[in-house]
Amino acid sequence: MKIRDTNEVGRVLPTAASEGVRPQPAGDKVSVSAQDEVDQAVARAQLSTASARSAKLQALEAAIASGSYKPNPGQIADQLLEAAELTARLRMLL
């Protein structure tokens, strides 16, 4: 096959890809503003959790100082065993 007329090649209009512009692939997009909203929500949750924890710790300190704190040994043992069981299950998954 012989190519006789090469003038047709010059008439082709340049495309976006040939000019260095890449087309955007279709799919999910992540915006910076959405990430900022998530970061702000996390910061608010941490602040509210920190203040609640601080209030509990202050109440515990006051109870210990006044001598009215009576820990429940059974509850402490149950929580230790639950934590150990959770740790063991997580290790089995890894």
C-alpha positions in Angstrom: 0.0 0.0 0.0 1.4 3.3 -1.0 0.6 6.6 0.7 0.2 9.2 -2.0 -1.4 12.2 -0.4 0.4 13.3 2.8 -1.4 16.7 2.9 -4.3 15.2 4.7 -2.2 14.6 7.8 -1.5 18.3 8.3 -5.2 19.1 8.4 -5.9 17.1 11.5 -6.8 19.4 14.4 -4.7 19.0 17.5 -6.4 17.1 20.4 -6.2 17.9 24.1 -3.9 14.9 24.6 -1.5 16.2 21.9 -1.3 19.6 23.6 -0.2 18.2 26.9 -3.7 18.3 28.6 -4.8 15.0 29.9 -8.5 14.2 30.1 -9.9 13.6 33.6 -10.8 9.9 34.2 -14.3 9.3 35.3 -14.7 8.1 38.9 -14.6 9.1 42.5 -13.3 12.5 43.5 -11.9 13.7 46.8 -12.0 17.3 47.5 -9.9 19.2 49.9 -12.9 20.9 51.5 -14.4 17.4 52.3 -11.2 16.4 54.0 -11.2 19.7 55.9 -14.7 19.0 57.2 -13.6 15.5 58.3 -10.6 17.0 60.1 -12.7 19.6 61.9 -15.2 16.9 62.9 -12.4 14.8 64.3 -11.0 17.8 66.2 -14.4 18.6 67.7 -14.8 14.9 68.8 -11.4 14.9 70.4 -12.1 18.1 72.3 -15.5 16.8 73.6 -13.9 13.5 74.6 -11.0 15.2 76.3 -13.3 17.4 78.3 -15.5 14.5 79.4 -12.4 12.5 80.3 -11.0 15.4 82.3 -14.3 15.8 84.2 -14.2 12.0 85.1 -10.6 12.2 86.2 -11.3 15.3 88.4 -14.3 13.5 90.0 -12.1 10.4 90.6 -9.3 12.5 92.1 -11.8 14.1 94.5 -13.2 10.7 95.5 -9.7 9.4 96.2 -8.7 12.5 98.1 -11.8 12.3 100.3 -11.4 8.6 100.9 -14.8 7.8 99.4 -13.4 5.9 96.4 -14.2 2.2 96.7 -13.0 0.3 93.6 -15.0 -2.8 92.6 -12.4 -5.6 92.3 -14.8 -7.8 90.2 -15.4 -5.1 87.7 -11.7 -4.4 87.4 -10.9 -8.1 86.8 -13.7 -8.3 84.2 -12.3 -5.3 82.3 -8.8 -6.7 82.4 -10.0 -10.0 81.0 -12.0 -8.4 78.3 -9.0 -6.3 77.2 -6.8 -9.4 77.2 -9.3 -11.3 75.2 -9.6 -8.5 72.6 -5.8 -8.3 72.3 -5.6 -12.1 71.8 -8.3 -12.0 69.1 -6.5 -9.1 67.3 -3.2 -10.9 67.4 -4.8 -14.0 65.8 -6.1 -11.9 63.0 -2.6 -10.5 62.2 
